[in-house]
Amino acid sequence: MALPEAAPEIPPDQGVTEVREPELPPAVQDAGVQQAPSQVQPVQGDGGQQIVQPVPAPAGGTPSITVPAQNQEALTQIAKGKADDSRTWFGVFWLFKIKKALKDGIQVLFGGN
């Protein structure tokens, strides 16, 4: 059984500085192939009404989640309950969400009801 190869390390002086859109060769363009648009455009239905529209980026600010508990220690205590108790799984769920949010750089707020 072959082992997976390790990803090659890129020296810091050879980092990617610019990402360019690939260009279509003339032979491909002559065949009728078009390059995908870089900006999402609204989609019109048969009747001319707008069916799908681009979703705008959220307006400034730091993304955050509000956890319905006083602190992480309280959730840890709840998560140590019996497996057939729904409160145990409530605590496990929110501990998982907190861990994922911290990994993704999302602010975690406690005390929400």
C-alpha positions, -999 to 999 in steps of 0.1 A, spaced: 0 0 0 14 34 -10 17 62 14 3 96 5 29 121 -5 35 151 17 26 185 2 56 203 -11 67 232 11 69 266 -7 97 288 5 85 321 20 102 341 -9 82 322 -35 47 329 -21 18 336 -44 14 374 -48 -12 376 -77 -39 354 -89 -48 358 -126 -78 346 -144 -70 319 -170 -74 330 -206 -92 309 -232 -71 300 -262 -85 313 -296 -93 277 -308 -115 272 -277 -132 305 -282 -139 296 -319 -156 264 -307 -182 286 -289 -169 281 -253 -172 312 -231 -154 321 -199 -175 321 -168 -183 356 -155 -163 368 -125 -193 386 -111 -225 367 -104 -254 382 -124 -291 380 -116 -310 352 -133 -342 361 -152 -371 336 -156 -392 330 -187 -416 358 -177 -388 383 -173 -390 383 -135 -359 380 -114 -355 345 -100 -321 344 -84 -300 374 -73 -265 376 -58 -263 377 -20 -245 408 -8 -216 404 17 -226 412 53 -221 448 62 -189 453 82 -184 441 118 -171 409 131 -191 378 127 -203 363 159 -224 336 175 -243 339 208 -243 308 230 -273 304 253 -252 297 284 -234 318 310 -199 305 302 -180 275 287 -175 258 320 -213 255 325 -216 239 291 -188 215 299 -206 204 331 -239 199 312 -221 179 285 -209 154 311 -244 142 318 -261 109 309 -262 99 272 -300 96 273 -304 132 287 -311 158 260 -293 185 280 -261 165 276 -263 167 239 -273 204 241 -240 210 259 -220 189 234 -235 207 205 -226 242 218 -191 231 228 -186 219 192 -200 252 178 -176 272 201 -146 251 190 -155 256 153 -161 293 158 -128 299 175 -110 279 147 -128 301 120 -121 334 138 -157 340 147 -164 359 180 -183 339 207 -207 357 230 -222 341 261 -254 348 279 -279 347 251 -314 334 259 
